[in-house]
């Protein structure tokens, strides 16, 4: 078994769209990034790559590479899954925490889990997604950004 942890954070800005876990979330602010800014998927990619000993998302999908400008992070996630398959690794389980004061995410979690399960090729019950706030503290608490942590356990076959 192999364990991996991932973290990502992006700044919120008016006029941007907010995508988390592949789901478009209605909000007056969105995440600023080279790609679509999906911090949830970025943290998950880092956790998967870390568990596989394959570095991080920036190594495989550099933010300075124009071919990744505005890319749907689900494409990156599916590429990471291909890398895992090439290493004879399968996903045992995933646990993700999104840190955001707003918007409230509880109603979006079932859709996020369904999308992730499809892209990862696992049953939804192997994925846990939750959201929390920082009670007004720090950059997430002030509504300046959103962060995500992901932990995964991989099995070798």
C-alpha positions in Angstrom: 0.0 0.0 0.0 1.1 3.6 -0.6 -0.3 6.8 0.9 -0.3 10.2 -0.6 -1.3 13.7 0.5 -2.1 16.7 -1.8 -2.8 20.3 -1.1 -3.8 23.2 -3.4 -5.1 26.7 -3.0 -6.1 29.5 -5.4 -7.2 33.1 -5.1 -10.8 34.0 -5.6 -11.7 36.8 -7.9 -15.0 38.3 -9.2 -15.9 37.5 -12.8 -14.2 34.1 -12.7 -16.1 30.8 -12.7 -15.9 28.4 -9.8 -15.2 24.7 -10.6 -14.7 22.2 -7.8 -14.4 18.5 -8.4 -15.5 19.1 -12.0 -18.8 20.7 -11.0 -19.6 24.3 -11.9 -20.6 26.0 -8.6 -22.8 29.1 -8.7 -20.8 31.9 -7.0 -20.1 35.6 -7.5 -16.3 34.8 -7.4 -14.2 32.1 -9.0 -10.7 30.7 -8.8 -7.8 32.4 -10.6 -5.4 29.9 -12.2 -3.5 28.9 -15.3 -6.0 26.0 -15.7 -9.6 26.0 -14.6 -8.4 26.4 -11.0 -10.1 23.3 -9.7 -8.3 23.1 -6.3 -10.1 19.9 -5.3 -8.9 18.0 -8.4 -5.4 19.6 -8.2 -5.0 18.4 -4.6 -6.3 15.0 -5.6 -3.8 14.8 -8.5 -1.0 15.7 -6.1 -2.1 13.0 -3.6 -2.3 10.3 -6.3 1.1 11.3 -7.9 2.7 11.5 -4.4 1.5 8.1 -3.4 2.8 6.7 -6.7 6.2 8.4 -6.2 5.7 10.4 -9.4 6.3 13.9 -8.2 3.6 16.5 -8.3 1.0 18.1 -10.7 3.4 20.9 -11.6 6.0 18.5 -12.8 3.6 16.7 -15.2 1.5 19.7 -16.2 3.6 22.8 -15.8 1.7 26.1 -15.3 4.0 27.8 -17.8 3.0 25.4 -20.6 0.5 27.2 -22.9 -1.1 23.8 -23.8 -2.6 23.7 -20.2 -4.0 27.2 -20.3 -7.7 27.0 -19.2 -7.6 23.2 -19.4 -10.4 21.2 -17.7 -8.7 19.6 -14.6 -10.7 16.4 -15.2 -8.5 15.9 -18.2 -5.4 16.1 -16.0 -7.0 13.7 -13.5 -7.7 11.1 -16.2 -4.0 11.4 -17.3 -2.9 10.8 -13.7 -5.1 7.7 -13.6 -3.3 6.4 -16.7 0.1 7.0 -15.0 -1.2 5.0 -12.0 -2.3 2.1 -14.3 1.2 2.1 -15.9 2.7 1.7 -12.4 0.2 -1.2 -11.6 -1.5 0.9 -8.9 -5.2 1.0 -8.0 -7.1 3.4 -5.8 -8.2 1.9 -2.4 -9.8 5.1 -1.1 -9.7 8.9 -1.2 -10.5 11.5 1.4 -10.8 15.2 0.4 -11.5 18.3 2.4 -12.3 21.6 0.8 -11.7 24.7 2.9 -13.9 27.6 2.0 -16.0 30.1 3.9 -18.4 30.3 0.9 -20.1 29.0 -1.1 -21.7 26.2 0.9 -20.8 23.0 -0.8 -23.0 20.3 0.9 -25.5 20.1 -1.9 -22.8 19.7 -4.6 -20.9 16.9 -2.9 -23.0 14.0 -4.5 -22.3 15.4 -8.0 -18.6 15.9 -7.2 -18.3 12.3 -5.9 -20.1 10.9 -9.0 -17.7 12.8 -11.4 -14.6 11.8 -9.5 -15.7 8.1 -9.4 -16.3 8.2 -13.2 -12.9 9.8 -13.9 -11.0 7.5 -11.5 -12.8 4.3 -12.4 -13.8 3.5 -8.8 -17.0 3.1 -6.9 -18.3 6.3 -5.3 -18.1 4.7 -1.8 -14.3 4.8 -2.2 -14.4 8.6 -2.2 -15.2 10.9 0.6 -15.6 14.6 0.1 -16.3 17.1 2.8 -16.2 20.9 3.3 -15.2 23.1 6.2 -14.7 26.7 7.0 -12.0 28.4 9.1 -14.5 30.4 11.1 -13.5 33.7 9.4 -9.8 33.2 10.0 -7.1 33.4 7.3 -7.3 33.9 3.5 -10.1 31.3 3.2 -12.0 32.8 6.1 -11.8 36.3 4.5 -13.1 34.9 1.2 -9.9 35.6 -0.6 -9.3 32.0 -1.7 -10.3 28.3 -1.5 -8.0 25.5 -0.5 -8.3 21.7 -0.6 -6.5 18.7 1.0 -6.6 15.2 -0.4 -5.3 11.9 1.1 -5.3 8.7 -0.9 -4.3 5.1 -0.4 -3.2 3.1 -3.4 -2.7 -0.6 -3.7 -0.1 -2.4 -5.9 -1.4 -5.2 -8.1 
